Amino acid sequence: MAAISARNLSFKYAGAEKPSMEGVTLEVEKGSFVILTGPSGCGKTTLCRCLNGLIPNFYSGELTGELEVDGVKVEGKSTAELATHVGFVFQNPENQLFSLSVERDVGFGLENLGVPREEALERVQWAMRATGVYELREKAPHELSGGQQQRAAIAGIIAMRPNILVLDEPTSFLDPKSAEEIVSVIAKLGHDLGLTILLVEHRLDIVSRYADRVIVMDEGKIKLDGPPREVYNDQARLIGIGLPRVTMLAHLLRKDGINLSNPITVEEASSEISKLLNK
Amino acid sequence: MITVQNVSFNYPDGPQVLHEVNLAINDGEFVAVMGENGAGKTTLVKMFNGLLKPTKGTVKIDGVATQKKSVAQMSRDVGLIFQNPDNQLFAETVAQELGFSLKNFGFSDEIIQKRVSSYLHLLDLESYAATSPFVLSGGERKRVALAAILVWDPKHVIMDEPTIGQDYMQKERLRNFITQLVSQGKSVVIVTHDVEFVAECQPRIVLLSHGTIIGDGPATRILTDQTLVEKASLKMPQIADLMNRLATDHDASREIIEVYAARDYLTKRIRKATELAQPRRGIG
């Protein structure tokens, strides 16, 4: 069973002239780590809003096609029902945290779902440990650094035990070191818990090494789809994707007639170029 | 010119955010303020238009201390674009958003109209003139917030995290735009975590950590200094990291941080290495 299965999915916002997403057909394998990218307005946010039912529950418009998430048909489901299948993490953790302590914040979603107290406590403890915020449980969210806040926000989401985690540029407010740390926490959660990760991201430099697959959308449609090494080609550049800088460099060096593969990390690029300099 | 002299700051009953900061930014200069989350970057730039006043020391804009003027007076010269555009936007349409401040500054209707339409064009917002800013995407709202400030032509332009939520093409546009502003003699200060953007623009970098300036100089020097980069919770840009690795074994240049410069350098080096490896052909 696929984690996400979309067939010919299209959506036009009420009052919009043309659809924001058109004919999206997609199967995402359980447990995979997928990057969703594309220029602003390409339809990636619209696709994500369908996955947790924000479309059509909170945004009106015309939705056509079929969508199954975690084996559940999304049509007719409330966002609360879907929350136990798909967890959402946003750009700015401050928008997701509001309680007086990390522990209460992490438990908030469970309380709303009516999970019995004993079980809720257990899950909160587990989620805080899995994201490394257990030691911070009594702190108020505003006392935490940006990276710690984002980990607390993720803890609150995984406490609801979704099988799929959708993250919308979760590192953009963080300094580079915290950003790297969050991405590795996400990758580890995916790996240890078998979660399916869908990461919406413009900055491909830090996330590419973890990805099994990159999906590039443009003008409402899926334009490229495959492993990062294959997707980061000339066509991706023409669509306006900011390739990792070492990948970009390899493209340019190949144009100069230098024999290089398509590295996606600094380590790969360094070892290949090093060999060439040793000739 | 922006002058910061021995500035310290703490929020009432709060911890000290800035310690004895000294800094001078010239007209026509482009500066990126970088540093870890909570380093004091936003606090520092909020001093530039008088939103915050130093608890100790002085901030002067073109020779006048910010204590002597109101924020409203200051903002004519210093345009501050917030990190979150929602803190700034309120009008019913994008065009009204751009016209609002001009009206307050007492410009004539004719000038307002001309300026608004020219800035809608510059920031690629023409098709949204009659749209509410609140139905636009995050990236678009950021452009509206930028246009709404630039429209009154402030001498100094301060942007807090301008690249968040912007895709690659928009960042390229922003980069060109900043170059234009700087060439008009404006000082441009950005607060940013985006090391790759900075590697491409190569501004002067002011590095803050725990409220103190720990580095100040050209991007090629600051972003290639492993110790400074670590201390400020930054990462080297990918190209700087790559060149740094190659430097150890191959004596490659360490001060390259940008893709095209790296290409020129490496193409030459690799060609040379390959030529040397070719067996020599005897002459005649």
Interface residues (C-beta under 8 A of the other chain):
Chain A: G38 P39 S40 G41 T45 Q91 N92 S145 G146 G147 E169 S172 F173 L174 D175 P176 K177 S178 A179 E180 H202 R203 D205 I206 G240 I241 G242 P244 R245 V246 M248 L249 L252 L253 D256 I258 V266 A269 S270 I273 S274 L276 L277 N278 K279
Chain B: G35 E36 N37 G38 N84 S137 G138 G139 E140 E161 I164 G165 Q166 D167 Y168 M169 Q170 K171 H193 D194 V195 E196 A199 A232 S233 L234 K235 P237 Q238 I239 D241 L242 R245 L246 D249 H250 A252 V259 Y260 A262 R263 L266 T267 R269 I270 R271 A273 T274 L276 A277
